[in-house]
Each structure stands twice: as C-alpha cells, then as structure tokens.
Amino acid sequence: MTTDLKTAPQPTTLEELEPVLAGAEQASHAWADTRPAIRATVLDAAAAALDAAADELVPLAMAETHLPEPRLRGELKRTTFQLRLFGEVLRDGGYLDVRIDPANAEWPMGAPRPDLRRWKEALGPVVVFAASNFPFAFSVAGGDTASALAAGNAVILKAHPGHAELSRRTGQVLAEALTAAGAPEGLFAVIFGREAGTAALQDHRVKAGGFTGSIPGGRALFDLATSRPDPIPFYGELGSNNPVFVTPEAAATQDQAIVDGFLGSFTAGAGQFCTKPGTLIVPAGSAIIDQLRDAELAPAAPLLNDRIVDGYQEVLGELDSHPDIQVLAQGSDPLAEAPSPTLLRTTAAAMLADPQALQRECFGPAAVVVEYTDASQLVALAETFEGQLTATVFADPDEDVSALVEILARKAGRVLWGQWPTGVSVTYAQQHGGPYPATTAAGSTSVGTAAIDRWLRPVAYQGFPQHQLPEALRDDNPLGLPRMVNGRPA
C-alpha cells in the first residue's frame, strides 16, 4: 500500500524553501554557540518524544513501507538510541579534539612558537537526503540527522517519497520536541520533492550534504555539491555488494553454519539492506553448494516500493540472462512484486573475466554464489571488487589469509571474520563507509559516534586574549572538556 496522493505531502516550492534556508542559517549560529551539555539534553528530549509517538509512527511506517511491526519498532528504538548516544558524546566533549600549545620562546624549530589553540566547530546548515529502506534509522531522525544536530548544525531533511507521510509526521514530532526543549526555531525542517532537495543542496547557506541511496542518485547529488561555486562536502552512501570469502578449510568444517547464516543474511529485510551479502565465494564441489540448492528459502516478502521492485526485476533479469550464470535455487515467483528469493551460481573464472556484470548490486532477495577451483583465486577475486561497505572472511583461525585480508581492508570499510554483515551496531568503533562507490567519502562513517566528525571543521586561534577565546579553549577550562596540552593529555 502506498500513500494516498490526495493527502500526501506536496513538493516544497522554492518560495517555501527560502524561509527554511534562512531559518536554518540563523538557527545554526545559535545552536553552535549552545554548550554541548545543553545540546545533549535537547537530544534526549527529542528521543523521548519519538519514543512516546511510537504507537502513531509505527502504523504509518507499516502502511507506507510494507515492513512488519516488530522490525519497525526495533528500528525506532535504534533511532532514539542514536540520539541519546550522541548526547553522551556531547557530555564527554572529546569529539571537539581540543589542542592547546602555549607560547614557547624556546621552541626548537628555530623560531618562537606562538600560542595556538585548536578545536572543532560546526560547519553550518546540513541537507540530509533520507533513505528508503530504513524509514526511521536512516531517515528523518536517523543517523545523519542525529550526528549533524549533535555537532551543532541545523538540519534540512529531504524526505524520501517512499514514506512521505511518515516523514512529515516524524518531522513534526522532532521539530516540536527540539523547540520545546530550548533549541532555536528553524533548527530542523523537512522538505519534499527533488527540486527542493537539489535547490537546497546548491544554496550558499548550506555547508554539507548527507545521502543514503542508489549510486546514480548519490553520484548526481555529489556532482552538484562539488561543482558549486563554493564546493561543499557530500557524504553519500551509494551501493555495496559485500562479498563473503570462504576458504576450503572453513567450507569443510563450518558448511552448515555458513549456509544457515548466509540464507538468513541475504534475505533479511527482503534483501533490502545496504550490507546484504550479495556474493558468496566458496570452493567448487563444496557441500555448501548442495546444501544451498536443497535449502528451504525464506518466504516471499513485499519490497519497499514500486521503484525498488522495478530495479530489482531489471538487475535480476540481467544477471539471470548472463551466459555464465545459472539458477542454483529459486522460489516459486522470483519476479513478483513480493519476490521469492533467488540464488544464482557462477564460476571464479567467469567473474574474473566479467566482474562488472557479475558483481552488480541486486537490491532485493537475490545473491550470487561463486565457485573457485584453487584457493589462490580468492586473492584474485578480491582484487576485482570495487569499494565496499563490508567484506567477510570465513577461515580457520590458524590459516594464513593475511594477503586476502590486506586486499579486503583496502576495498572495504568493515572487514568481518566469521560473522555476517547485516548487523550494523551503533557504537563507538563502528565504521559504515568505504571506498567509492560504497560511499563518496571513505574517511567517514554514517553509523556510530565517529559520524559527528562529518559535520565539524578544525579552527585554530592564535595569540588571543583569554577572555576572547571560546570557552573550550580557555586555560580555566570552564566546560571541563578533555584536552591535549603540548601534545599530551591534560
């Protein structure tokens, strides 16, 4: 079921966009000047308001996305957890990376060292383009919004058309909660429609962009952001195949566990996770092949929207028609609007000969199983992959797979050992990003507390009187923030 077009939010006009941009610019200045601990309290209040609205928001999400209630309630919990976790980051203050070098007339460089004090400041208004497949966690109040607000920036959220009514209502709950908790008016707003989104991204008041979606859409927005008269950073998560490499030893000793884990992982959420393992690479003749062929596949499940259905059918059809691809296992109706899962089969030689065609991301419940004849092919196959969000190795702990792991660490942002990539924990050490085309900025993450760095820039103050410095940089340290003095923790 999709939103009734008669009641769906209408595209934001350029006339309506102007006060949103003006309000965001003004609010960003005030919000950046707000002490981190106060911002943390506001984020906590926003999380509480979203939790309180769950019984209203979850049914809206179910109606627009076809996702089941338990999944959506869990995703909303993840969303509010993210907001609260960034509140903890703000209270700690380490994210500001305060560095103080007092003046030193004896500095051994050959000239006196001036007094230098460096920290990170908010960029300014951010435009976030919401994802389709996570209507809470990567949408209106999702990770990009939470991290950008935590960093001290206003957020203009371009809603995804796949859940427009949910976006409208979630945006209202979030904006009202922020204002009620003391945030400046205009700190957060939701806009609708492609024209408004691209216009906002190109407006001089906007200082960064965030995106989760397809490679063509993300690349088009990236090009807009970087071709402005004043280019801005654009953090796009675009596409990933997330290959899984199984050594002969692992295939012989972990075959059933690998089969069970793979079947659950590639069909989770009807295969609509950006971390879905799209390629499983196993030894030729392995028992894994027969077990996959004979396994009971997950039942058919509806996809998020018509656009995703069309894209899935197109890519699956192209893969299926490739001369070096055969069907390994398939449900009864693989091309329906609610498709049953499909497993395709090919060889390492075929993938090495035509990697671009055989490694296409198929967003939905499909994956390709690749059989290799010699373990040395694992390294050669790894080299053929473009940038990935994840790459996984199943091997015996005593095997030397260092050459394979070294390649995968160059190709992916997260390398897993004997686990499945579809779980992306929100934590301090998480890395959800990778070389292009997985993302447009391999040095950042869209999940975890390090995401706050996206929306900050370093500023150094030289020679300032104490009372003219930001509070965080003063000798008396009134905020009690962690800091480095002369390169050492103080």
CORMO-V709432 format. One record per residue. N is the residue number from 1. RES is the residue in one small letter. OMEGA is omega in whole degrees, -180 to 180 (none if undefined). D_CENTER is the distance of its C-alpha to the mean C-alpha in whole Angstrom. Layout:
n:N res:RES omega:OMEGA d_center:D_CENTER
n:N res:RES omega:OMEGA d_center:D_CENTER
This chain:
n:1 res:m omega:179 d_center:26
n:2 res:t omega:-179 d_center:25
n:3 res:t omega:176 d_center:26
n:4 res:d omega:-176 d_center:29
n:5 res:l omega:-180 d_center:29
n:6 res:k omega:-178 d_center:32
n:7 res:t omega:-178 d_center:30
n:8 res:a omega:175 d_center:27
n:9 res:p omega:-179 d_center:25
n:10 res:q omega:179 d_center:27
n:11 res:p omega:177 d_center:25
n:12 res:t omega:178 d_center:25
n:13 res:t omega:178 d_center:28
n:14 res:l omega:176 d_center:28
n:15 res:e omega:178 d_center:31
n:16 res:e omega:-179 d_center:29
n:17 res:l omega:-174 d_center:26
n:18 res:e omega:179 d_center:28
n:19 res:p omega:176 d_center:29
n:20 res:v omega:179 d_center:25
n:21 res:l omega:180 d_center:25
n:22 res:a omega:179 d_center:28
n:23 res:g omega:179 d_center:27
n:24 res:a omega:180 d_center:23
n:25 res:e omega:-179 d_center:25
n:26 res:q omega:-179 d_center:28
n:27 res:a omega:-179 d_center:26
n:28 res:s omega:180 d_center:23
n:29 res:h omega:-178 d_center:26
n:30 res:a omega:-178 d_center:28
n:31 res:w omega:179 d_center:24
n:32 res:a omega:179 d_center:24
n:33 res:d omega:179 d_center:28
n:34 res:t omega:-178 d_center:27
n:35 res:r omega:-178 d_center:27
n:36 res:p omega:-179 d_center:24
n:37 res:a omega:178 d_center:26
n:38 res:i omega:176 d_center:26
n:39 res:r omega:179 d_center:23
n:40 res:a omega:179 d_center:22
n:41 res:t omega:178 d_center:25
n:42 res:v omega:178 d_center:23
n:43 res:l omega:176 d_center:20
n:44 res:d omega:179 d_center:22
n:45 res:a omega:178 d_center:24
n:46 res:a omega:178 d_center:21
n:47 res:a omega:180 d_center:20
n:48 res:a omega:-180 d_center:23
n:49 res:a omega:178 d_center:24
n:50 res:l omega:176 d_center:21
n:51 res:d omega:-178 d_center:22
n:52 res:a omega:-178 d_center:25
n:53 res:a omega:-174 d_center:24
n:54 res:a omega:-177 d_center:23
n:55 res:d omega:174 d_center:26
n:56 res:e omega:-173 d_center:26
n:57 res:l omega:-176 d_center:22
n:58 res:v omega:176 d_center:22
n:59 res:p omega:175 d_center:24
n:60 res:l omega:180 d_center:23
n:61 res:a omega:178 d_center:20
n:62 res:m omega:-177 d_center:22
n:63 res:a omega:-174 d_center:24
n:64 res:e omega:-171 d_center:21
n:65 res:t omega:-176 d_center:19
n:66 res:h omega:-179 d_center:21
n:67 res:l omega:-176 d_center:19
n:68 res:p omega:-176 d_center:22
n:69 res:e omega:-180 d_center:22
n:70 res:p omega:178 d_center:22
n:71 res:r omega:-176 d_center:18
n:72 res:l omega:178 d_center:18
n:73 res:r omega:176 d_center:19
n:74 res:g omega:180 d_center:17
n:75 res:e omega:177 d_center:14
n:76 res:l omega:177 d_center:16
n:77 res:k omega:177 d_center:17
n:78 res:r omega:-178 d_center:14
n:79 res:t omega:-179 d_center:13
n:80 res:t omega:174 d_center:16
n:81 res:f omega:179 d_center:16
n:82 res:q omega:-180 d_center:13
n:83 res:l omega:-179 d_center:15
n:84 res:r omega:180 d_center:18
n:85 res:l omega:176 d_center:16
n:86 res:f omega:172 d_center:16
n:87 res:g omega:177 d_center:19
n:88 res:e omega:178 d_center:20
n:89 res:v omega:180 d_center:19
n:90 res:l omega:-179 d_center:21
n:91 res:r omega:178 d_center:24
n:92 res:d omega:175 d_center:24
n:93 res:g omega:-178 d_center:23
n:94 res:g omega:-180 d_center:23
n:95 res:y omega:-179 d_center:19
n:96 res:l omega:175 d_center:22
n:97 res:d omega:-177 d_center:23
n:98 res:v omega:179 d_center:27
n:99 res:r omega:-178 d_center:29
n:100 res:i omega:174 d_center:33
n:101 res:d omega:179 d_center:36
n:102 res:p omega:178 d_center:39
n:103 res:a omega:-177 d_center:42
n:104 res:n omega:-178 d_center:44
n:105 res:a omega:-177 d_center:47
n:106 res:e omega:-178 d_center:47
n:107 res:w omega:-169 d_center:44
n:108 res:p omega:179 d_center:45
n:109 res:m omega:-179 d_center:43
n:110 res:g omega:178 d_center:46
n:111 res:a omega:179 d_center:46
n:112 res:p omega:177 d_center:45
n:113 res:r omega:177 d_center:41
n:114 res:p omega:174 d_center:40
n:115 res:d omega:-178 d_center:39
n:116 res:l omega:-179 d_center:35
n:117 res:r omega:-172 d_center:32
n:118 res:r omega:173 d_center:29
n:119 res:w omega:-179 d_center:26
n:120 res:k omega:-180 d_center:22
n:121 res:e omega:-179 d_center:22
n:122 res:a omega:-180 d_center:20
n:123 res:l omega:-171 d_center:20
n:124 res:g omega:-175 d_center:21
n:125 res:p omega:-178 d_center:19
n:126 res:v omega:171 d_center:16
n:127 res:v omega:179 d_center:15
n:128 res:v omega:177 d_center:12
n:129 res:f omega:-173 d_center:11
n:130 res:a omega:178 d_center:10
n:131 res:a omega:177 d_center:9
n:132 res:s omega:-167 d_center:12
n:133 res:n omega:174 d_center:11
n:134 res:f omega:-172 d_center:10
n:135 res:p omega:173 d_center:13
n:136 res:f omega:-167 d_center:13
n:137 res:a omega:177 d_center:9
n:138 res:f omega:-177 d_center:7
n:139 res:s omega:-167 d_center:10
n:140 res:v omega:-179 d_center:13
n:141 res:a omega:-174 d_center:13
n:142 res:g omega:-172 d_center:9
n:143 res:g omega:180 d_center:7
n:144 res:d omega:178 d_center:8
n:145 res:t omega:-178 d_center:11
n:146 res:a omega:-177 d_center:12
n:147 res:s omega:180 d_center:12
n:148 res:a omega:176 d_center:13
n:149 res:l omega:179 d_center:16
n:150 res:a omega:-179 d_center:17
n:151 res:a omega:178 d_center:17
n:152 res:g omega:-177 d_center:20
n:153 res:n omega:167 d_center:19
n:154 res:a omega:-179 d_center:19
n:155 res:v omega:170 d_center:17
n:156 res:i omega:-174 d_center:17
n:157 res:l omega:175 d_center:15
n:158 res:k omega:-174 d_center:16
n:159 res:a omega:174 d_center:16
n:160 res:h omega:-178 d_center:15
n:161 res:p omega:-180 d_center:19
n:162 res:g omega:175 d_center:18
n:163 res:h omega:-173 d_center:18
n:164 res:a omega:-178 d_center:20
n:165 res:e omega:175 d_center:22
n:166 res:l omega:179 d_center:20
n:167 res:s omega:180 d_center:18
n:168 res:r omega:-176 d_center:21
n:169 res:r omega:177 d_center:22
n:170 res:t omega:178 d_center:19
n:171 res:g omega:178 d_center:20
n:172 res:q omega:180 d_center:23
n:173 res:v omega:-178 d_center:23
n:174 res:l omega:-178 d_center:20
n:175 res:a omega:-180 d_center:22
n:176 res:e omega:-180 d_center:26
n:177 res:a omega:179 d_center:24
n:178 res:l omega:-178 d_center:23
n:179 res:t omega:-180 d_center:27
n:180 res:a omega:-179 d_center:29
n:181 res:a omega:175 d_center:27
n:182 res:g omega:178 d_center:29
n:183 res:a omega:-180 d_center:26
n:184 res:p omega:175 d_center:27
n:185 res:e omega:178 d_center:27
n:186 res:g omega:-177 d_center:25
n:187 res:l omega:-178 d_center:22
n:188 res:f omega:178 d_center:20
n:189 res:a omega:176 d_center:20
n:190 res:v omega:175 d_center:19
n:191 res:i omega:-175 d_center:20
n:192 res:f omega:174 d_center:21
n:193 res:g omega:-177 d_center:21
n:194 res:r omega:-177 d_center:21
n:195 res:e omega:180 d_center:23
n:196 res:a omega:-180 d_center:22
n:197 res:g omega:-179 d_center:19
n:198 res:t omega:178 d_center:20
n:199 res:a omega:179 d_center:23
n:200 res:a omega:-179 d_center:21
n:201 res:l omega:-178 d_center:19
n:202 res:q omega:-178 d_center:22
n:203 res:d omega:-174 d_center:24
n:204 res:h omega:-179 d_center:25
n:205 res:r omega:180 d_center:24
n:206 res:v omega:-172 d_center:20
n:207 res:k omega:178 d_center:19
n:208 res:a omega:178 d_center:15
n:209 res:g omega:175 d_center:13
n:210 res:g omega:-173 d_center:9
n:211 res:f omega:169 d_center:8
n:212 res:t omega:-177 d_center:6
n:213 res:g omega:-173 d_center:9
n:214 res:s omega:177 d_center:12
n:215 res:i omega:-179 d_center:13
n:216 res:p omega:-179 d_center:16
n:217 res:g omega:-180 d_center:15
n:218 res:g omega:180 d_center:12
n:219 res:r omega:179 d_center:15
n:220 res:a omega:180 d_center:18
n:221 res:l omega:176 d_center:16
n:222 res:f omega:180 d_center:15
n:223 res:d omega:177 d_center:19
n:224 res:l omega:-176 d_center:20
n:225 res:a omega:-175 d_center:18
n:226 res:t omega:178 d_center:20
n:227 res:s omega:175 d_center:23
n:228 res:r omega:172 d_center:24
n:229 res:p omega:174 d_center:27
n:230 res:d omega:-176 d_center:25
n:231 res:p omega:-179 d_center:22
n:232 res:i omega:176 d_center:19
n:233 res:p omega:178 d_center:15
n:234 res:f omega:-176 d_center:13
n:235 res:y omega:-177 d_center:9
n:236 res:g omega:169 d_center:8
n:237 res:e omega:-166 d_center:6
n:238 res:l omega:-176 d_center:9
n:239 res:g omega:-178 d_center:10
n:240 res:s omega:179 d_center:11
n:241 res:n omega:174 d_center:15
n:242 res:n omega:-176 d_center:14
n:243 res:p omega:178 d_center:18
n:244 res:v omega:-177 d_center:20
n:245 res:f omega:-178 d_center:23
n:246 res:v omega:179 d_center:26
n:247 res:t omega:177 d_center:29
n:248 res:p omega:180 d_center:33
n:249 res:e omega:179 d_center:33
n:250 res:a omega:179 d_center:30
n:251 res:a omega:-178 d_center:31
n:252 res:a omega:-173 d_center:35
n:253 res:t omega:-177 d_center:34
n:254 res:q omega:-169 d_center:31
n:255 res:d omega:-176 d_center:31
n:256 res:q omega:179 d_center:31
n:257 res:a omega:179 d_center:28
n:258 res:i omega:179 d_center:26
n:259 res:v omega:-178 d_center:27
n:260 res:d omega:-179 d_center:26
n:261 res:g omega:180 d_center:23
n:262 res:f omega:180 d_center:22
n:263 res:l omega:179 d_center:23
n:264 res:g omega:-175 d_center:21
n:265 res:s omega:-175 d_center:18
n:266 res:f omega:177 d_center:18
n:267 res:t omega:179 d_center:19
n:268 res:a omega:-178 d_center:17
n:269 res:g omega:-176 d_center:16
n:270 res:a omega:178 d_center:19
n:271 res:g omega:-174 d_center:16
n:272 res:q omega:173 d_center:14
n:273 res:f omega:178 d_center:11
n:274 res:c omega:179 d_center:8
n:275 res:t omega:179 d_center:10
n:276 res:k omega:175 d_center:13
n:277 res:p omega:-175 d_center:16
n:278 res:g omega:-180 d_center:18
n:279 res:t omega:176 d_center:20
n:280 res:l omega:-174 d_center:23
n:281 res:i omega:-172 d_center:25
n:282 res:v omega:178 d_center:28
n:283 res:p omega:175 d_center:32
n:284 res:a omega:-180 d_center:34
n:285 res:g omega:180 d_center:37
n:286 res:s omega:175 d_center:34
n:287 res:a omega:179 d_center:35
n:288 res:i omega:-178 d_center:31
n:289 res:i omega:-179 d_center:32
n:290 res:d omega:-180 d_center:35
n:291 res:q omega:177 d_center:33
n:292 res:l omega:-180 d_center:30
n:293 res:r omega:-175 d_center:33
n:294 res:d omega:-175 d_center:35
n:295 res:a omega:172 d_center:32
n:296 res:e omega:-179 d_center:31
n:297 res:l omega:178 d_center:28
n:298 res:a omega:179 d_center:26
n:299 res:p omega:176 d_center:27
n:300 res:a omega:179 d_center:26
n:301 res:a omega:-180 d_center:24
n:302 res:p omega:174 d_center:23
n:303 res:l omega:-169 d_center:20
n:304 res:l omega:-177 d_center:18
n:305 res:n omega:-175 d_center:20
n:306 res:d omega:-180 d_center:23
n:307 res:r omega:179 d_center:20
n:308 res:i omega:176 d_center:18
n:309 res:v omega:-179 d_center:22
n:310 res:d omega:-179 d_center:23
n:311 res:g omega:179 d_center:21
n:312 res:y omega:-180 d_center:21
n:313 res:q omega:-179 d_center:25
n:314 res:e omega:-177 d_center:25
n:315 res:v omega:179 d_center:23
n:316 res:l omega:177 d_center:24
n:317 res:g omega:179 d_center:28
n:318 res:e omega:177 d_center:27
n:319 res:l omega:-177 d_center:26
n:320 res:d omega:-178 d_center:29
n:321 res:s omega:179 d_center:32
n:322 res:h omega:-175 d_center:31
n:323 res:p omega:-178 d_center:34
n:324 res:d omega:179 d_center:33
n:325 res:i omega:171 d_center:31
n:326 res:q omega:176 d_center:33
n:327 res:v omega:176 d_center:31
n:328 res:l omega:178 d_center:31
n:329 res:a omega:-175 d_center:31
n:330 res:q omega:175 d_center:30
n:331 res:g omega:-171 d_center:30
n:332 res:s omega:-175 d_center:33
n:333 res:d omega:-171 d_center:31
n:334 res:p omega:-177 d_center:28
n:335 res:l omega:179 d_center:28
n:336 res:a omega:175 d_center:28
n:337 res:e omega:170 d_center:26
n:338 res:a omega:-170 d_center:25
n:339 res:p omega:169 d_center:25
n:340 res:s omega:-174 d_center:27
n:341 res:p omega:178 d_center:25
n:342 res:t omega:170 d_center:26
n:343 res:l omega:178 d_center:26
n:344 res:l omega:-174 d_center:27
n:345 res:r omega:175 d_center:29
n:346 res:t omega:-179 d_center:30
n:347 res:t omega:176 d_center:31
n:348 res:a omega:180 d_center:30
n:349 res:a omega:179 d_center:33
n:350 res:a omega:-179 d_center:31
n:351 res:m omega:177 d_center:28
n:352 res:l omega:-179 d_center:29
n:353 res:a omega:-175 d_center:31
n:354 res:d omega:-175 d_center:29
n:355 res:p omega:-177 d_center:25
n:356 res:q omega:-179 d_center:24
n:357 res:a omega:-172 d_center:25
n:358 res:l omega:178 d_center:24
n:359 res:q omega:178 d_center:21
n:360 res:r omega:175 d_center:19
n:361 res:e omega:177 d_center:16
n:362 res:c omega:-171 d_center:18
n:363 res:f omega:-175 d_center:16
n:364 res:g omega:-172 d_center:18
n:365 res:p omega:178 d_center:20
n:366 res:a omega:177 d_center:21
n:367 res:a omega:-179 d_center:21
n:368 res:v omega:176 d_center:24
n:369 res:v omega:-176 d_center:26
n:370 res:v omega:178 d_center:27
n:371 res:e omega:176 d_center:31
n:372 res:y omega:-177 d_center:32
n:373 res:t omega:-180 d_center:35
n:374 res:d omega:-176 d_center:35
n:375 res:a omega:178 d_center:33
n:376 res:s omega:179 d_center:33
n:377 res:q omega:179 d_center:31
n:378 res:l omega:180 d_center:28
n:379 res:v omega:180 d_center:27
n:380 res:a omega:178 d_center:28
n:381 res:l omega:-180 d_center:26
n:382 res:a omega:-179 d_center:23
n:383 res:e omega:-176 d_center:24
n:384 res:t omega:-175 d_center:24
n:385 res:f omega:171 d_center:20
n:386 res:e omega:-180 d_center:18
n:387 res:g omega:-175 d_center:14
n:388 res:q omega:169 d_center:12
n:389 res:l omega:-178 d_center:9
n:390 res:t omega:168 d_center:12
n:391 res:a omega:-171 d_center:16
n:392 res:t omega:177 d_center:18
n:393 res:v omega:168 d_center:22
n:394 res:f omega:-178 d_center:25
n:395 res:a omega:172 d_center:28
n:396 res:d omega:-178 d_center:31
n:397 res:p omega:-178 d_center:30
n:398 res:d omega:178 d_center:33
n:399 res:e omega:173 d_center:32
n:400 res:d omega:178 d_center:32
n:401 res:v omega:-175 d_center:28
n:402 res:s omega:-180 d_center:28
n:403 res:a omega:178 d_center:28
n:404 res:l omega:-178 d_center:25
n:405 res:v omega:179 d_center:23
n:406 res:e omega:178 d_center:23
n:407 res:i omega:-178 d_center:22
n:408 res:l omega:177 d_center:19
n:409 res:a omega:174 d_center:18
n:410 res:r omega:-174 d_center:19
n:411 res:k omega:-170 d_center:17
n:412 res:a omega:177 d_center:14
n:413 res:g omega:179 d_center:11
n:414 res:r omega:180 d_center:12
n:415 res:v omega:-175 d_center:16
n:416 res:l omega:175 d_center:17
n:417 res:w omega:172 d_center:21
n:418 res:g omega:177 d_center:22
n:419 res:q omega:-176 d_center:19
n:420 res:w omega:-167 d_center:17
n:421 res:p omega:-173 d_center:13
n:422 res:t omega:171 d_center:12
n:423 res:g omega:-179 d_center:12
n:424 res:v omega:-175 d_center:9
n:425 res:s omega:175 d_center:11
n:426 res:v omega:-173 d_center:11
n:427 res:t omega:-173 d_center:13
n:428 res:y omega:-175 d_center:15
n:429 res:a omega:-177 d_center:14
n:430 res:q omega:173 d_center:11
n:431 res:q omega:178 d_center:9
n:432 res:h omega:-177 d_center:6
n:433 res:g omega:-180 d_center:7
n:434 res:g omega:179 d_center:10
n:435 res:p omega:179 d_center:13
n:436 res:y omega:9 d_center:13
n:437 res:p omega:175 d_center:13
n:438 res:a omega:176 d_center:10
n:439 res:t omega:176 d_center:9
n:440 res:t omega:-178 d_center:11
n:441 res:a omega:-174 d_center:11
n:442 res:a omega:-178 d_center:12
n:443 res:g omega:-178 d_center:13
n:444 res:s omega:177 d_center:10
n:445 res:t omega:176 d_center:7
n:446 res:s omega:178 d_center:4
n:447 res:v omega:179 d_center:6
n:448 res:g omega:-172 d_center:9
n:449 res:t omega:179 d_center:12
n:450 res:a omega:178 d_center:12
n:451 res:a omega:-179 d_center:9
n:452 res:i omega:-178 d_center:13
n:453 res:d omega:-180 d_center:14
n:454 res:r omega:-167 d_center:12
n:455 res:w omega:-179 d_center:14
n:456 res:l omega:173 d_center:18
n:457 res:r omega:-179 d_center:20
n:458 res:p omega:175 d_center:23
n:459 res:v omega:177 d_center:27
n:460 res:a omega:176 d_center:30
n:461 res:y omega:-176 d_center:33
n:462 res:q omega:171 d_center:36
n:463 res:g omega:-175 d_center:40
n:464 res:f omega:169 d_center:39
n:465 res:p omega:-176 d_center:41
n:466 res:q omega:-174 d_center:40
n:467 res:h omega:179 d_center:40
n:468 res:q omega:-177 d_center:38
n:469 res:l omega:167 d_center:35
n:470 res:p omega:-176 d_center:32
n:471 res:e omega:-175 d_center:33
n:472 res:a omega:-175 d_center:30
n:473 res:l omega:-178 d_center:32
n:474 res:r omega:-178 d_center:36
n:475 res:d omega:-177 d_center:38
n:476 res:d omega:174 d_center:38
n:477 res:n omega:-175 d_center:35
n:478 res:p omega:180 d_center:35
n:479 res:l omega:180 d_center:31
n:480 res:g omega:-175 d_center:32
n:481 res:l omega:172 d_center:29
n:482 res:p omega:-176 d_center:28
n:483 res:r omega:173 d_center:29
n:484 res:m omega:176 d_center:31
n:485 res:v omega:-174 d_center:34
n:486 res:n omega:175 d_center:36
n:487 res:g omega:-179 d_center:33
n:488 res:r omega:177 d_center:33
n:489 res:p omega:-180 d_center:32
n:490 res:a omega:none d_center:34
